[in-house]
């Protein structure tokens, strides 16, 4: 199952979202879509092994090595089929 970046209206512009985390706001849809594609590509790119620490939902900290060659598949989903560069009115 791929990791999905969603391009969505956000604040006074556009952003991409991964799960419940938003990127910075971009002034238009095209900029947010381009940034999401770059982020997705980088997420898949093979790199060096890294030591990572993270906190799980139960509050416990975990330490492990993330293999640089074991990268997930990603995709970018655009929230609008017909898009203008105007942000969504509030």
N, C-alpha and C positions, 0 to 999 in steps of 0.2 A: 504494500500500500504506500503510495507516494506521500511525501510531505507537501502540503498545499499552501501556497501563498495566495491570498485573496486581495484583489485591488478593489477598494471601496471608498465611497465618499467619507471624509473625516474632517472634523473641525471646519475650517473655512476653505477646504480644498479636497485633496485626495491623499490616500495612503495605501500601503499594503499591510496586510495582517497575517500573522502566523499564529494560529490558535487564538488566544485572547490578547496577544501583544501587537500593538500597532507601531509602524515605523513613524518617522517624522512626517509632518504634513507636507505635501507637494502642492504647488500652485495650480496644477492642472492634471488631468487624467493621463496624458501622454507621459509626463515626467514620472508619475507614480508607477505606471505600467513598466516603463524602462527600468526603474530602480528595482521593482519586484523581479524582473527577469534576471538582472545582475545578481541579486541576492540568491535566487534559486540556483543559478549557475555556480556561484561560489560555494553553496551548500553541498553540491555534488562533487566538487573538485577534490581530487585526491591530494593529500598533504602528509606531513609528518605525523607520527603518533603523538598524542597529547595527553597529559595528565589532567583530569577534570574532577571538580567537586561540585556536587549539587545537593539541594535539599528536597526531599520527597514531600508529598502532601501530608504525611504523618509527622513531619518535623525532623526526621532523621537525616543526617548528612551522610553522603556516599562519596567514596573516592574510587576512581577507576581510570584505566587507560583507554582512550578512544583511539582505535586504529585508524590511521589516516587513509588507508586503502579501503576501508569499510564505510563507504559513503551512501547515504540514502538517495533514492530517486525523488525528484521534486517535480512540481507542476505549478503553473500560474493560472489562476481562475479569475477572469474579469467579471466584476459584478454587473456590468451593463453591456448589453449587446449593441445598443446604439448609444454612443457616448458623445457628450459635448465637453468642452474644457471648463464649463461653468460649474462651480461647486453647487451642491444641493442646497436650496434655500432653507433657512431655519424658520 
